[in-house]
């Protein structure tokens, strides 16, 4: 994974840390783990996680087989040691171990096999969604990252990635190529979060208004009758 399908070296700028980004560019498992950790923490923190984890395991890369067989309590300690690898180190340590156990069982521990043998974007999307910890949105974002920055482009990959696959967009980690694009992606996320919050508030206000709306005399009479014990509803 050090070179794309075009033969060019891959350079990532997601973690905003040279060593961490270098690992993401050459290690399929590191990229998957970084994507798994990318929730409820800043993107840089999430994608620096694989590098920090590798360091704490005394290695320059992550190994799915080794992680899968690691003592769960000891593995959790690798996440909880300060600075913690995630805001929720315990649960994320468990998820990373589950991911690696799945990779060992389904792909002989080879993370790149998840996409290397996929022939279409839809097939790749289904494989990503099957990974522990990868829901619909996370799978589409990672698919977009594979296509946009890692040279993995099976037929229909943009369509399978949905809006995250659009060229020139700044919606997700797939679009981060440096500090400036990081700012743009973060701004988009904040706008989307604010819009979702406003929509939720408007929905709640509408429901509250509907609850306070006086019933018509006919509706009130019917409601009162329905509350009386033994009242049969006319057919």
MIDOSE-1310 file (N, C-alpha, C; in nm, 2 decimals, decimal comma, always signed):
residues 235
xxxx	+0,08/-0,12/+0,00/+0,00/+0,00/+0,00/+0,09/+0,13/+0,00; +0,21/+0,11/-0,02/+0,30/+0,23/-0,03/+0,29/+0,30/-0,16; +0,23/+0,23/-0,26/+0,21/+0,29/-0,39/+0,07/+0,27/-0,44; +0,02/+0,36/-0,52/-0,12/+0,35/-0,57/-0,11/+0,26/-0,69
xxxx	-0,23/+0,23/-0,75/-0,24/+0,15/-0,87/-0,16/+0,21/-0,98; -0,14/+0,34/-0,98/-0,07/+0,41/-1,09/+0,08/+0,41/-1,06; +0,12/+0,34/-0,95/+0,27/+0,33/-0,92/+0,33/+0,45/-0,85; +0,24/+0,55/-0,81/+0,29/+0,66/-0,74/+0,29/+0,64/-0,59
xxxx	+0,39/+0,69/-0,52/+0,39/+0,68/-0,37/+0,27/+0,75/-0,31; +0,22/+0,69/-0,21/+0,10/+0,75/-0,14/+0,14/+0,83/-0,02; +0,10/+0,95/-0,02/+0,13/+1,05/+0,09/-0,01/+1,09/+0,15; -0,03/+1,07/+0,27/-0,15/+1,11/+0,34/-0,12/+1,22/+0,44
xxxx	-0,22/+1,31/+0,46/-0,21/+1,42/+0,55/-0,33/+1,42/+0,65; -0,37/+1,31/+0,69/-0,49/+1,30/+0,78/-0,46/+1,32/+0,92; -0,36/+1,26/+0,98/-0,33/+1,27/+1,12/-0,26/+1,40/+1,15; -0,21/+1,47/+1,05/-0,13/+1,59/+1,06/-0,01/+1,56/+1,15
xxxx	+0,04/+1,44/+1,14/+0,16/+1,40/+1,21/+0,24/+1,31/+1,11; +0,36/+1,35/+1,07/+0,44/+1,28/+0,96/+0,45/+1,13/+0,98; +0,49/+1,09/+1,11/+0,51/+0,95/+1,13/+0,37/+0,87/+1,13; +0,27/+0,93/+1,19/+0,14/+0,86/+1,18/+0,08/+0,85/+1,04
xxxx	+0,10/+0,96/+0,97/+0,05/+0,96/+0,83/+0,13/+0,86/+0,74; +0,26/+0,85/+0,77/+0,34/+0,75/+0,69/+0,29/+0,61/+0,71; +0,25/+0,58/+0,84/+0,20/+0,45/+0,87/+0,07/+0,42/+0,80; -0,02/+0,52/+0,80/-0,15/+0,51/+0,74/-0,13/+0,48/+0,59
xxxx	-0,03/+0,55/+0,53/-0,01/+0,53/+0,38/+0,04/+0,40/+0,34; +0,11/+0,33/+0,43/+0,17/+0,20/+0,40/+0,11/+0,08/+0,46; +0,02/+0,10/+0,56/-0,04/-0,01/+0,63/-0,19/-0,02/+0,62; -0,24/-0,11/+0,54/-0,39/-0,13/+0,53/-0,46/-0,14/+0,66
xxxx	-0,40/-0,22/+0,76/-0,47/-0,23/+0,88/-0,47/-0,10/+0,96; -0,36/-0,03/+0,96/-0,36/+0,10/+1,03/-0,47/+0,20/+0,97; -0,49/+0,20/+0,84/-0,59/+0,28/+0,78/-0,73/+0,24/+0,83; -0,75/+0,11/+0,84/-0,88/+0,06/+0,89/-0,90/+0,09/+1,03
xxxx	-0,80/+0,07/+1,11/-0,81/+0,10/+1,26/-0,84/+0,25/+1,28; -0,77/+0,34/+1,20/-0,79/+0,48/+1,21/-0,93/+0,52/+1,18; -0,99/+0,45/+1,08/-1,12/+0,48/+1,04/-1,22/+0,43/+1,15; -1,19/+0,32/+1,21/-1,27/+0,27/+1,31/-1,28/+0,36/+1,43
xxxx	-1,16/+0,42/+1,47/-1,15/+0,51/+1,58/-1,21/+0,65/+1,55; -1,24/+0,68/+1,43/-1,29/+0,81/+1,39/-1,43/+0,83/+1,43; -1,46/+0,85/+1,55/-1,59/+0,88/+1,60/-1,58/+0,94/+1,74; -1,65/+1,05/+1,76/-1,66/+1,12/+1,88/-1,52/+1,17/+1,94
xxxx	-1,43/+1,18/+1,84/-1,30/+1,24/+1,88/-1,25/+1,32/+1,75; -1,16/+1,42/+1,77/-1,11/+1,49/+1,65/-1,04/+1,39/+1,55; -1,05/+1,41/+1,42/-1,00/+1,32/+1,32/-0,85/+1,30/+1,34; -0,77/+1,40/+1,38/-0,63/+1,38/+1,40/-0,60/+1,28/+1,51
xxxx	-0,68/+1,29/+1,61/-0,66/+1,20/+1,73/-0,69/+1,06/+1,68; -0,80/+1,04/+1,61/-0,83/+0,91/+1,57/-0,73/+0,84/+1,48; -0,68/+0,92/+1,38/-0,59/+0,86/+1,28/-0,44/+0,86/+1,33; -0,41/+0,92/+1,45/-0,28/+0,90/+1,51/-0,28/+0,78/+1,59
xxxx	-0,40/+0,73/+1,63/-0,42/+0,61/+1,72/-0,34/+0,49/+1,67; -0,35/+0,45/+1,54/-0,27/+0,33/+1,50/-0,12/+0,34/+1,52; -0,07/+0,46/+1,50/+0,08/+0,48/+1,52/+0,11/+0,46/+1,66; +0,03/+0,53/+1,75/+0,06/+0,52/+1,89/+0,04/+0,37/+1,94
xxxx	-0,06/+0,30/+1,89/-0,08/+0,16/+1,93/+0,04/+0,08/+1,88; +0,09/+0,10/+1,76/+0,20/+0,02/+1,71/+0,32/+0,04/+1,80; +0,34/+0,17/+1,84/+0,46/+0,20/+1,93/+0,44/+0,13/+2,06; +0,33/+0,13/+2,12/+0,31/+0,06/+2,25/+0,32/-0,09/+2,24
xxxx	+0,30/-0,14/+2,12/+0,32/-0,28/+2,10/+0,46/-0,32/+2,06; +0,54/-0,21/+2,05/+0,68/-0,24/+2,02/+0,71/-0,27/+1,88; +0,63/-0,22/+1,79/+0,64/-0,25/+1,65/+0,63/-0,13/+1,56; +0,66/-0,14/+1,43/+0,65/-0,03/+1,34/+0,52/-0,04/+1,25
xxxx	+0,44/-0,14/+1,28/+0,32/-0,17/+1,21/+0,22/-0,25/+1,30; +0,10/-0,26/+1,25/+0,00/-0,34/+1,33/-0,02/-0,47/+1,26; -0,04/-0,57/+1,34/-0,05/-0,71/+1,29/-0,19/-0,76/+1,34; -0,28/-0,80/+1,25/-0,41/-0,84/+1,28/-0,41/-0,97/+1,37
xxxx	-0,32/-1,06/+1,33/-0,32/-1,19/+1,41/-0,27/-1,17/+1,55; -0,17/-1,08/+1,57/-0,12/-1,05/+1,70/-0,23/-0,98/+1,79; -0,29/-0,88/+1,73/-0,40/-0,81/+1,80/-0,51/-0,90/+1,84; -0,55/-0,99/+1,74/-0,66/-1,08/+1,76/-0,64/-1,17/+1,88
xxxx	-0,51/-1,22/+1,90/-0,48/-1,31/+2,00/-0,43/-1,25/+2,13; -0,43/-1,11/+2,13/-0,38/-1,04/+2,25/-0,47/-1,06/+2,37; -0,42/-1,07/+2,49/-0,50/-1,07/+2,61/-0,59/-0,95/+2,61; -0,72/-0,96/+2,62/-0,81/-0,85/+2,62/-0,78/-0,74/+2,72
xxxx	-0,75/-0,78/+2,84/-0,73/-0,68/+2,95/-0,60/-0,61/+2,92; -0,50/-0,68/+2,88/-0,37/-0,62/+2,84/-0,38/-0,52/+2,72; -0,47/-0,56/+2,63/-0,49/-0,48/+2,51/-0,56/-0,35/+2,55; -0,65/-0,36/+2,64/-0,72/-0,25/+2,69/-0,63/-0,15/+2,75
xxxx	-0,53/-0,20/+2,82/-0,43/-0,12/+2,89/-0,35/-0,04/+2,79; -0,33/-0,09/+2,67/-0,26/-0,02/+2,57/-0,34/+0,10/+2,53; -0,47/+0,09/+2,53/-0,55/+0,21/+2,49/-0,57/+0,31/+2,61; -0,57/+0,26/+2,73/-0,60/+0,35/+2,84/-0,48/+0,42/+2,90
xxxx	-0,36/+0,37/+2,86/-0,24/+0,44/+2,91/-0,24/+0,58/+2,86; -0,19/+0,67/+2,94/-0,19/+0,81/+2,90/-0,08/+0,84/+2,81; -0,11/+0,92/+2,70/-0,24/+0,97/+2,66/-0,32/+0,86/+2,60; -0,45/+0,86/+2,64/-0,54/+0,75/+2,59/-0,56/+0,76/+2,44
xxxx	-0,58/+0,65/+2,38/-0,59/+0,64/+2,23/-0,73/+0,69/+2,19; -0,82/+0,71/+2,28/-0,96/+0,75/+2,24/-1,03/+0,80/+2,36; -1,14/+0,87/+2,34/-1,22/+0,92/+2,45/-1,28/+0,81/+2,53; -1,31/+0,70/+2,46/-1,37/+0,58/+2,52/-1,27/+0,46/+2,49
xxxx	-1,16/+0,46/+2,56/-1,05/+0,36/+2,53/-1,09/+0,22/+2,55; -1,17/+0,19/+2,65/-1,21/+0,05/+2,68/-1,29/-0,01/+2,57; -1,40/+0,06/+2,53/-1,49/+0,01/+2,43/-1,42/+0,01/+2,29; -1,33/+0,10/+2,26/-1,27/+0,11/+2,13/-1,16/+0,00/+2,12
xxxx	-1,09/-0,03/+2,24/-1,00/-0,14/+2,24/-1,07/-0,27/+2,20; -1,19/-0,29/+2,25/-1,26/-0,41/+2,23/-1,30/-0,42/+2,08; -1,34/-0,30/+2,02/-1,38/-0,30/+1,88/-1,27/-0,33/+1,79; -1,15/-0,27/+1,82/-1,03/-0,29/+1,74/-1,00/-0,44/+1,74
xxxx	-1,00/-0,50/+1,86/-0,97/-0,64/+1,87/-1,07/-0,73/+1,79; -1,20/-0,69/+1,80/-1,30/-0,76/+1,72/-1,28/-0,75/+1,57; -1,24/-0,63/+1,53/-1,21/-0,61/+1,39/-1,10/-0,70/+1,34; -0,99/-0,71/+1,42/-0,88/-0,79/+1,38/-0,91/-0,94/+1,39
xxxx	-1,00/-0,98/+1,48/-1,04/-1,12/+1,49/-1,12/-1,16/+1,36; -1,20/-1,06/+1,32/-1,28/-1,08/+1,19/-1,19/-1,09/+1,07; -1,09/-1,01/+1,07/-1,00/-1,01/+0,95/-0,92/-1,14/+0,95; -0,88/-1,19/+1,06/-0,81/-1,32/+1,07/-0,90/-1,43/+1,02
xxxx	-1,03/-1,43/+1,07/-1,12/-1,54/+1,03/-1,17/-1,53/+0,88; -1,18/-1,41/+0,83/-1,24/-1,40/+0,69/-1,13/-1,37/+0,59; -1,02/-1,31/+0,62/-0,92/-1,27/+0,52/-0,78/-1,31/+0,56; -0,77/-1,41/+0,65/-0,63/-1,46/+0,69/-0,55/-1,35/+0,75
xxxx	-0,61/-1,25/+0,81/-0,54/-1,14/+0,87/-0,49/-1,03/+0,78; -0,52/-1,04/+0,65/-0,48/-0,95/+0,55/-0,58/-0,84/+0,52; -0,56/-0,73/+0,58/-0,66/-0,62/+0,57/-0,68/-0,57/+0,43; -0,58/-0,57/+0,35/-0,59/-0,52/+0,21/-0,67/-0,61/+0,13
xxxx	-0,69/-0,74/+0,17/-0,77/-0,83/+0,09/-0,92/-0,79/+0,09; -0,96/-0,71/+0,19/-1,10/-0,66/+0,19/-1,13/-0,59/+0,06; -1,04/-0,51/+0,01/-1,06/-0,43/-0,11/-0,99/-0,48/-0,23; -0,88/-0,55/-0,21/-0,79/-0,59/-0,32/-0,87/-0,69/-0,42
xxxx	-0,95/-0,77/-0,37/-1,02/-0,87/-0,45/-1,17/-0,83/-0,49; -1,21/-0,71/-0,44/-1,34/-0,66/-0,47/-1,35/-0,61/-0,62; -1,44/-0,65/-0,70/-1,45/-0,62/-0,84/-1,54/-0,50/-0,87; -1,63/-0,46/-0,78/-1,72/-0,35/-0,80/-1,73/-0,26/-0,67
xxxx	-1,77/-0,14/-0,68/-1,79/-0,06/-0,57/-1,89/-0,11/-0,47; -2,00/-0,16/-0,53/-2,10/-0,22/-0,44/-2,05/-0,34/-0,36; -1,97/-0,42/-0,42/-1,92/-0,54/-0,35/-1,83/-0,49/-0,24; -1,74/-0,39/-0,27/-1,65/-0,34/-0,17/-1,73/-0,28/-0,05
xxxx	-1,84/-0,20/-0,08/-1,92/-0,14/+0,02/-1,98/-0,25/+0,11; -2,03/-0,36/+0,06/-2,08/-0,46/+0,14/-1,98/-0,53/+0,23; -1,86/-0,54/+0,18/-1,75/-0,60/+0,26/-1,71/-0,51/+0,37; -1,71/-0,38/+0,34/-1,67/-0,28/+0,45/-1,78/-0,28/+0,56
xxxx	-1,91/-0,28/+0,51/-2,02/-0,28/+0,61/-2,02/-0,40/+0,70; -1,96/-0,51/+0,65/-1,96/-0,64/+0,73/-1,85/-0,63/+0,84; -1,76/-0,54/+0,83/-1,65/-0,53/+0,93/-1,71/-0,48/+1,06; -1,67/-0,54/+1,17/-1,71/-0,50/+1,31/-1,68/-0,35/+1,33
xxxx	-1,78/-0,27/+1,37/-1,76/-0,13/+1,40/-1,78/-0,04/+1,28; -1,81/-0,10/+1,16/-1,83/-0,02/+1,04/-1,98/-0,02/+1,00; -2,04/+0,09/+1,02/-2,18/+0,10/+0,98/-2,19/+0,16/+0,83; -2,30/+0,19/+0,79/-2,32/+0,24/+0,65/-2,24/+0,36/+0,62
xxxx	-2,25/+0,47/+0,71/-2,17/+0,59/+0,68/-2,02/+0,57/+0,69; -1,98/+0,50/+0,79/-1,83/+0,48/+0,80/-1,78/+0,40/+0,68; -1,85/+0,30/+0,64/-1,81/+0,22/+0,52/-1,80/+0,31/+0,40; -1,90/+0,39/+0,38/-1,90/+0,48/+0,26/-1,78/+0,58/+0,26
xxxx	-1,75/+0,63/+0,38/-1,64/+0,73/+0,39/-1,51/+0,66/+0,37; -1,49/+0,54/+0,42/-1,37/+0,47/+0,40/-1,35/+0,43/+0,25; -1,46/+0,39/+0,19/-1,46/+0,36/+0,05/-1,41/+0,48/-0,03; -1,46/+0,60/+0,00/-1,42/+0,72/-0,06/-1,27/+0,75/-0,04
xxxx	-1,23/+0,72/+0,08/-1,08/+0,74/+0,11/-1,00/+0,65/+0,03; -1,04/+0,52/+0,01/-0,97/+0,43/-0,07/-0,96/+0,48/-0,21; -1,07/+0,53/-0,27/-1,07/+0,57/-0,40/-1,00/+0,70/-0,43; -1,02/+0,80/-0,34/-0,97/+0,93/-0,36/-0,82/+0,94/-0,33
xxxx	-0,77/+0,87/-0,23/-0,64/+0,89/-0,19/-0,55/+0,76/-0,19; -0,61/+0,64/-0,20/-0,53/+0,52/-0,19/-0,53/+0,44/-0,32; -0,59/+0,50/-0,42/-0,59/+0,44/-0,56/-0,67/+0,31/-0,57; -0,76/+0,28/-0,48/-0,85/+0,16/-0,49/-0,98/+0,21/-0,56
xxxx	-0,99/+0,17/-0,69/-1,11/+0,23/-0,76/-1,18/+0,12/-0,85; -1,24/+0,03/-0,78/-1,32/-0,07/-0,86/-1,44/+0,00/-0,93; -1,49/-0,06/-1,03/-1,60/+0,00/-1,11/-1,71/+0,04/-1,02; -1,75/+0,17/-1,03/-1,87/+0,22/-0,96/-1,83/+0,26/-0,81
xxxx	-1,71/+0,29/-0,79/-1,67/+0,32/-0,65/-1,73/+0,45/-0,60; -1,73/+0,55/-0,69/-1,78/+0,68/-0,65/-1,93/+0,67/-0,62; -2,01/+0,60/-0,70/-2,15/+0,58/-0,67/-2,17/+0,51/-0,54; -2,09/+0,41/-0,52/-2,11/+0,33/-0,40/-2,08/+0,41/-0,27
xxxx	-1,98/+0,50/-0,29/-1,95/+0,59/-0,17/-2,05/+0,70/-0,15; -2,14/+0,71/-0,24/-2,25/+0,82/-0,22/-2,19/+0,96/-0,23; -2,24/+1,05/-0,15/-2,19/+1,19/-0,16/-2,04/+1,20/-0,12; -1,99/+1,11/-0,04/-1,85/+1,11/+0,00/-1,76/+1,09/-0,12
xxxx	-1,81/+1,03/-0,22/-1,73/+1,00/-0,34/-1,72/+1,11/-0,44; -1,80/+1,21/-0,42/-1,80/+1,32/-0,51/-1,67/+1,40/-0,52; -1,62/+1,42/-0,64/-1,50/+1,49/-0,66/-1,51/+1,64/-0,62; -1,41/+1,69/-0,55/-1,41/+1,83/-0,50/-1,49/+1,85/-0,38
xxxx	-1,54/+1,75/-0,32/-1,62/+1,77/-0,19/-1,53/+1,78/-0,07; -1,58/+1,83/+0,03/-1,51/+1,84/+0,16/-1,60/+1,80/+0,27; -1,64/+1,67/+0,26/-1,74/+1,62/+0,36/-1,68/+1,53/+0,47; -1,57/+1,47/+0,44/-1,52/+1,37/+0,53/-1,36/+1,36/+0,53
xxxx	-1,32/+1,27/+0,61/-1,17/+1,24/+0,61/-1,12/+1,20/+0,48; -1,20/+1,15/+0,39/-1,16/+1,12/+0,26/-1,11/+1,24/+0,18; -1,14/+1,35/+0,22/-1,11/+1,48/+0,15/-1,00/+1,56/+0,21; -0,94/+1,50/+0,32/-0,83/+1,58/+0,39/-0,70/+1,55/+0,33
xxxx	-0,64/+1,65/+0,27/-0,51/+1,64/+0,21/-0,40/+1,73/+0,27; -0,44/+1,80/+0,38/-0,35/+1,90/+0,44/-0,43/+1,98/+0,54; -0,36/+2,08/+0,60/-0,43/+2,16/+0,71/-0,55/+2,24/+0,65; -0,54/+2,29/+0,53/-0,65/+2,38/+0,48/-0,77/+2,29/+0,45
xxxx	-0,76/+2,18/+0,39/-0,87/+2,09/+0,37/-0,93/+2,04/+0,50; -0,84/+2,02/+0,60/-0,89/+1,97/+0,73/-0,99/+2,08/+0,79; -0,95/+2,21/+0,77/-1,04/+2,32/+0,82/-1,17/+2,31/+0,75; -1,17/+2,29/+0,62/-1,29/+2,29/+0,53/-1,38/+2,17/+0,57
xxxx	-1,32/+2,06/+0,59/-1,40/+1,94/+0,63/-1,46/+1,96/+0,77; -1,38/+2,02/+0,86/-1,43/+2,04/+1,00/-1,55/+2,14/+0,99; -1,54/+2,24/+0,91/-1,64/+2,34/+0,90/-1,77/+2,28/+0,84; -1,75/+2,19/+0,74/-1,87/+2,12/+0,69/-1,94/+2,04/+0,79
xxxx	-1,86/+1,97/+0,87/-1,92/+1,88/+0,98/-1,99/+1,96/+1,08; -1,94/+2,08/+1,11/-2,00/+2,16/+1,21/-2,13/+2,22/+1,16; -2,13/+2,25/+1,03/-2,26/+2,31/+0,97/-2,36/+2,20/+0,96; -2,32/+2,08/+0,93/-2,41/+1,96/+0,92/-2,47/+1,93/+1,05
xxxx	-2,39/+1,94/+1,16/-2,43/+1,91/+1,29/-2,53/+2,01/+1,34; -2,50/+2,14/+1,31/-2,59/+2,25/+1,35/-2,73/+2,24/+1,27; -2,72/+2,20/+1,15/-2,85/+2,18/+1,07/-2,93/+2,07/+1,13; -2,87/+1,96/+1,16/-2,94/+1,85/+1,22/-3,00/+1,88/+1,35
xxxx	-2,93/+1,96/+1,43/-2,98/+2,01/+1,56/-3,10/+2,10/+1,55; -3,09/+2,19/+1,45/-3,20/+2,28/+1,42/-3,32/+2,20/+1,38; -3,30/+2,10/+1,29/-3,41/+2,02/+1,24/-3,48/+1,95/+1,35; -3,40/+1,90/+1,44/-3,45/+1,82/+1,56/-3,54/+1,91/+1,65
xxxx	-3,48/+2,03/+1,67/-3,55/+2,13/+1,75/-3,69/+2,17/+1,69; -3,69/+2,19/+1,56/-3,81/+2,23/+1,49/-3,91/+2,12/+1,49; -3,87/+2,00/+1,48/-3,96/+1,88/+1,49/-4,02/+1,87/+1,63; -3,94/+1,90/+1,73/-3,99/+1,89/+1,87/-4,09/+2,00/+1,90
xxxx	-4,06/+2,12/+1,84/-4,15/+2,24/+1,86/-4,28/+2,21/+1,79; -4,28/+2,15/+1,68/-4,40/+2,12/+1,60/-4,48/+2,02/+1,68; -4,42/+1,92/+1,74/-4,49/+1,82/+1,82/-4,55/+1,88/+1,94; -4,48/+1,97/+2,00/-4,53/+2,03/+2,12/-4,65/+2,12/+2,09
xxxx	-4,64/+2,19/+1,98/-4,75/+2,27/+1,94/-4,88/+2,19/+1,91; -4,86/+2,08/+1,84/-4,97/+1,99/+1,81/-5,03/+1,94/+1,94; -4,95/+1,91/+2,04/-5,01/+1,86/+2,16/-5,09/+1,96/+2,24; -5,06/+2,09/+2,22/-5,13/+2,19/+2,29/-5,25/+2,24/+2,21
xxxx	-5,26/+2,20/+2,08/-5,38/+2,25/+2,00/-5,51/+2,20/+2,06; -5,60/+2,29/+2,09/-5,73/+2,25/+2,14/-5,81/+2,15/+2,04; -5,87/+2,05/+2,10/-5,95/+1,96/+2,02/-6,08/+2,02/+1,98; -6,13/+1,99/+1,86/-6,27/+2,03/+1,82/-6,37/+1,97/+1,92
xxxx	-6,48/+2,03/+1,93/-6,59/+1,97/+2,02/-6,62/+1,83/+1,99; -6,62/+1,79/+1,86/-6,65/+1,66/+1,83/-6,54/+1,56/+1,87; -6,42/+1,60/+1,85/-6,30/+1,52/+1,88/-6,29/+1,51/+2,03; -6,32/+1,62/+2,11/-6,32/+1,61/+2,25/-6,42/+1,52/+2,31
xxxx	-6,54/+1,52/+2,25/-6,65/+1,44/+2,30/-6,61/+1,29/+2,27; -6,55/+1,26/+2,15/-6,52/+1,12/+2,12/-6,41/+1,08/+2,22; -6,31/+1,16/+2,25/-6,20/+1,13/+2,34/-6,25/+1,10/+2,48; -6,35/+1,18/+2,52/-6,41/+1,16/+2,66/-6,49/+1,03/+2,66
xxxx	-6,56/+1,00/+2,56/-6,64/+0,88/+2,55/-6,54/+0,76/+2,55; -6,43/+0,77/+2,48/-6,34/+0,66/+2,47/-6,28/+0,62/+2,61; -6,27/+0,72/+2,70/-6,21/+0,70/+2,83/-6,30/+0,63/+2,93; -6,43/+0,64/+2,90/-6,53/+0,58/+2,99/-6,52/+0,43/+2,99
xxxx	-6,52/+0,36/+3,10/-6,51/+0,21/+3,10/-6,64/+0,15/+3,04; -6,62/+0,05/+2,96/-6,73/-0,02/+2,91/-6,79/+0,05/+2,79; -6,73/+0,16/+2,74/-6,78/+0,23/+2,62/-6,75/+0,15/+2,50; -6,84/+0,11/+2,42/-6,81/+0,04/+2,30/-6,80/+0,14/+2,18
xxx	-6,71/+0,11/+2,10/-6,69/+0,20/+1,98/-6,79/+0,16/+1,87; -6,86/+0,26/+1,82/-6,96/+0,23/+1,72/-6,89/+0,20/+1,59; -6,94/+0,10/+1,52/-6,89/+0,06/+1,39/-6,96/+0,13/+1,28
